[in-house]
Amino acid sequence: MDALALNTATKANLADVRASLEKALRIARAAEACAVSGRTRKGMEVALSLEPIVYELNTLLNAASMINRLGKS
């Protein structure tokens, strides 16, 4: 892979990370709002919907790390 392709892939990957984090933040805020309003069980239910996002983020970060290592070799 050439440097331009690695740079493009890194930019796209990091944009995906940001988008996922923004979505996760919205969910976390909703979960917190539920808990603050006394609906703790609903807050936990909402918070648990973060699990697939966290999994996806981990995968995206692993991909970014791999792309970064490819760029250094």
C-alpha positions as CSV (number, residue, x, y, z in Angstrom):
1,M,0.0,0.0,0.0
2,D,1.4,3.4,-0.9
3,A,1.5,6.4,1.5
4,L,-1.5,8.1,-0.1
5,A,-3.7,5.0,0.3
6,L,-2.6,4.5,3.9
7,N,-3.4,8.2,4.7
8,T,-6.8,8.0,3.0
9,A,-7.7,4.8,4.9
10,T,-6.5,6.3,8.2
11,K,-8.7,9.4,7.7
12,A,-11.7,7.3,6.8
13,N,-11.1,5.0,9.8
14,L,-10.8,7.9,12.2
15,A,-13.9,9.6,10.9
16,D,-15.8,6.3,11.6
17,V,-14.3,6.3,15.1
18,R,-15.5,9.8,15.7
19,A,-19.0,9.0,14.4
20,S,-19.2,6.0,16.6
21,L,-18.1,7.9,19.7
22,E,-20.7,10.6,19.0
23,K,-23.4,8.0,18.8
24,A,-22.1,6.3,22.0
25,L,-22.1,9.7,23.8
26,R,-25.8,10.3,22.8
27,I,-26.7,6.9,24.2
28,A,-24.7,7.5,27.4
29,R,-26.4,10.8,28.0
30,A,-29.8,9.2,27.5
31,A,-28.9,6.4,29.9
32,E,-27.8,9.0,32.5
33,A,-30.9,11.1,32.0
34,C,-33.0,8.0,32.7
35,A,-31.1,7.2,35.9
36,V,-31.2,10.8,37.1
37,S,-35.0,10.9,36.6
38,G,-35.3,7.7,38.8
39,R,-35.6,5.2,36.0
40,T,-32.4,3.4,36.8
41,R,-33.4,0.1,35.2
42,K,-34.3,1.8,32.0
43,G,-31.0,3.7,32.2
44,M,-29.1,0.4,32.4
45,E,-31.2,-1.0,29.5
46,V,-30.2,2.0,27.4
47,A,-26.6,1.8,28.5
48,L,-26.3,-1.9,27.5
49,S,-27.0,-0.8,24.0
50,L,-23.5,0.6,24.0
51,E,-22.0,-2.9,23.9
52,P,-22.1,-3.4,20.1
53,I,-20.7,0.2,19.6
54,V,-17.9,-0.5,22.0
55,Y,-17.1,-3.7,20.1
56,E,-17.1,-1.8,16.8
57,L,-14.9,0.9,18.2
58,N,-12.4,-1.7,19.4
59,T,-12.3,-3.2,15.9
60,L,-11.9,0.3,14.3
61,L,-9.1,1.2,16.6
62,N,-7.4,-2.1,15.9
63,A,-7.7,-1.4,12.2
64,A,-6.2,2.1,12.7
65,S,-3.3,0.6,14.6
66,M,-2.6,-1.9,11.9
67,I,-2.8,0.8,9.2
68,N,-0.4,2.9,11.2
69,R,2.1,-0.1,11.5
70,L,1.9,-0.7,7.8
71,G,2.8,2.9,7.2
72,K,5.9,2.6,9.3
73,S,7.3,-0.5,7.5
